């Protein structure tokens, strides 16, 4: 549930001569995000189809938590060093994260039916499209809403850690519904933030390319987290097959 750290100015009037460049920048953001989702999906499907790999992940807790910490480390490193690293390194780090996330997400194929996974993915995609379009075109400043959503996200993370030990079904469902609401809102907020950030870096082609990757990572994380929360609601367990 990581978010990037850059903060652009709030809503600004975009000069007409910059709108085409901004649209090109956003197309890069969505392009890298889509590629990462494809990579994650393919890796998850392939790993899930390998009994050897799945058994290794399940049986070796050190390996599983090692993958989790490697993902977290990549996100933190990419967020902190994006401006100083080369575009090639940024791409490699992002795709590496997508691969690692695909490996860990392969376990959902053991918990849910393929049909429920794919149907939930399309629900997530539709929700993402609607909210991202809203964040892109709205004239309202979503900054205040974004700050509230980020505080709620911190609360969800803390509650989820606590519930790891309590194992409360009530707390589980509370965090699930709040989690869906938070990430639905964050998609719109982050889209607007990424769009506006273009004005901060306009003219710096190298930085634009790297920040497009950072923006893609942000929306990728929003998509994946919304997908996982929705899967709690709509996913059909294999025990129901």
C-alpha positions, 0 to 999 in steps of 0.5 A: 500500500505504498504511495509516492512522495512527490507533491505538485501544486494544486489545480492550475490553468493549463496553457493551450500550448502545453495540453498536447504535451501533458496528454502525451505525458499522461499516455506514458503514465497509463502505458507503463501502468498497463504494461506492469499490470500485464507483467504481473498478471502473466507472472502470477498465472505462470507461477500459479500453474507451477506446483514446484514454485507454489509449493516453494513459496508456501512451504518457505516462509523466509522466501515469502517474506523475503519477496514482500520485503523486496517489493517494499524495498523496491518501491521505497528505493524508486520513490526516493531515488527516481530523480537521480537514477537513469530512465532505464534503471527506473524502468527496470526497477518498476518492471522488477517490482511488477514481476515480484508482485506477480509471484506473490499474487500467484497465491490468490489462485489457491484462494479464489476461483479463476472466474472470480479473479478475472471478473473482479479484475474487470470490475476493478478495471471499470472502476479505475477507468471511471475514477481516473477519468474523473480525476483527469477532467474535474475542475475541483481540487481534490487535495483536501480529500486526498489528505483525508484518504491518506490518513484513512489508508494509514488507519487501514494499515494499522488495523490490518496489522492488529487484525493479523493477531486478533483475527476479527471477522468484524474488523476484517470486513470494516477494513475491506469496505473502507479500503475499497472506498479509500482506493476508489478515491485515491485513483481520482486524487492520484490521477489529478496529482500526476496530471498537475505535476507535469507543470512542475517538470515541463521542459525537462524531458529526462525527468518527465520520462522518469516521473511518468514511471513514478506516476504509473507506479502510483496508479498501479498500486492503487489498481492492485490494492483496489483489486485485492479489496474487491476480491475479498467482496466478490471473490469466490473461494475454491471451497465453493467450487 
